Amino acid sequence: MFRLYSKGCEYVMRALAQVGERKNGGCFSVRDICEKAELPEWYTRKIFQSLVRRGLLIGARGPGGGYQFGKPPKKISILAMIQAIDGEDVLEQCVMGPGKCNQRERCALHPIWLKIKASLLKELRASTIEDLLSKKLSPLRLLHAGEEKYRKNLKREDY
């Protein structure tokens, strides 16, 4: 089954949506945001390490420690976050399943998937962590945004 992003990405988006405003880019506690979002803390911490390795988050130890953003949230796209967790080629696989098609041997859905993927990538690049923090974006809305834009562009003969 094709998934836009992993459970790990979903958890990170749900967690980051709970961060709220921080003075001077201060730290936020994984424990606090996991409690608010009702997420498993151990798993969320593990996923946050992927974001630290990519420079999207910075971990701070000690009293008052936690995490802070490695860049301004308006400069971190949702696509960059998804790729940090799920890998650079996350949207390159065939929707029919691994090994079903490639650029030379295309499956029946390949032309449709290319249109959907282009719309989806555009939306994921344009949407930022700041949008998530300001509640302009929810993980569910993000999932449906590309789908809605694609449907608007469909012609009757595409069905």
Sequence and secondary structure as in RCSB ss.txt:
>XXXX:A:sequence
MFRLYSKGCEYVMRALAQVGERKNGGCFSVRDICEKAELPEWYTRKIFQSLVRRGLLIGARGPGGGYQFGKPPKK
ISILAMIQAIDGEDVLEQCVMGPGKCNQRERCALHPIWLKIKASLLKELRASTIEDLLSKKLSPLRLLHAGEEKY
RKNLKREDY
>XXXX:A:secstr
   SS HHHHHHHHHHTT    GGG  B HHHHHHHHT  HHHHHHHHHHHHHTTSEEEE STT EEEESS GGG
 BHHHHHHHHH TTTT S TT TTS  SSS  TTHHHHHHHHHHHHHHHHH BHHHHHTTS  HHHHHHHHHHHH
HHH  GGG 
